[in-house]
Amino acid sequence: MKTTIRVISLICLGLLLSACDTGNPVSDVMEFDKAQSSRAFIQSKNFENVNLEMALTSGVNVLQDMGFSINNTDLDLGLITAEKKVDAKDKVGITLAVTTSILSALSGSYGGNSMKDISKEQLIKVSLVATYKKAKKSTTLRINFHRIVWDMEGSIMRRELIEEPEIYREFYSKLSKSIFLEVNEV
């Protein structure tokens, strides 16, 4: 009797475990993502002989110079968050939408609300994380720029990570200059 129960239990356990199989081997999950690595490289920079406080102070200064309002700074966590609103009106898109509406009205058909597809405003959000390495006396920074875009009716059209390398290069170029001025007390 006990042997039968054990056999049935093992069969049930085997069925249960096979039902949990997702079909994705662990190797797929652990595969190296080149795009993610490239993104991390663009978003990060290491500063030798720069302490955490100096890096974050310079980061705040640069973000404010770029028009961002600072939401949060936490020296203990090495974190800065900031944001700014930017006009996102697309002149070509507005022209096309107005033209489509006029042509629809002239032809007697209703073309729908073409203004809904036009972006009106965007909020750029920034998070800057700093990590200090005592052994190397260096600070590594990683910044992320995200945007939320609203349409003409106030609905969110999209949320996305800003991946244009020029934005990150511009930030780090200004930050390098700011840190240089701080270090040399200029």
Rosetta blueprint (number, residue, H / E / L):
1 M L
2 K H
3 T H
4 T H
5 I H
6 R H
7 V H
8 I H
9 S H
10 L H
11 I H
12 C H
13 L H
14 G H
15 L H
16 L H
17 L H
18 S H
19 A H
20 C L
21 D L
22 T L
23 G L
24 N L
25 P L
26 V H
27 S H
28 D H
29 V H
30 M L
31 E L
32 F L
33 D L
34 K H
35 A H
36 Q H
37 S H
38 S H
39 R H
40 A H
41 F H
42 I H
43 Q H
44 S E
45 K E
46 N E
47 F E
48 E E
49 N L
50 V L
51 N L
52 L H
53 E H
54 M H
55 A H
56 L H
57 T H
58 S H
59 G H
60 V H
61 N H
62 V H
63 L H
64 Q H
65 D H
66 M L
67 G L
68 F L
69 S E
70 I E
71 N E
72 N E
73 T E
74 D E
75 L L
76 D L
77 L L
78 G L
79 L E
80 I E
81 T E
82 A E
83 E E
84 K E
85 K E
86 V E
87 D E
88 A L
89 K L
90 D L
91 K H
92 V H
93 G H
94 I H
95 T H
96 L H
97 A H
98 V H
99 T H
100 T H
101 S H
102 I H
103 L H
104 S H
105 A H
106 L H
107 S H
108 G L
109 S L
110 Y L
111 G L
112 G L
113 N L
114 S H
115 M H
116 K H
117 D H
118 I L
119 S E
120 K E
121 E E
122 Q E
123 L E
124 I E
125 K E
126 V E
127 S E
128 L E
129 V E
130 A E
131 T E
132 Y E
133 K E
134 K L
135 A L
136 K L
137 K L
138 S E
139 T E
140 T E
141 L E
142 R E
143 I E
144 N E
145 F E
146 H E
147 R E
148 I E
149 V E
150 W E
151 D E
152 M L
153 E L
154 G L
155 S L
156 I E
157 M E
158 R E
159 R E
160 E E
161 L E
162 I L
163 E L
164 E L
165 P H
166 E H
167 I H
168 Y H
169 R H
170 E H
171 F H
172 Y H
173 S H
174 K H
175 L H
176 S H
177 K H
178 S H
179 I H
180 F H
181 L H
182 E H
183 V H
184 N L
185 E L
186 V L
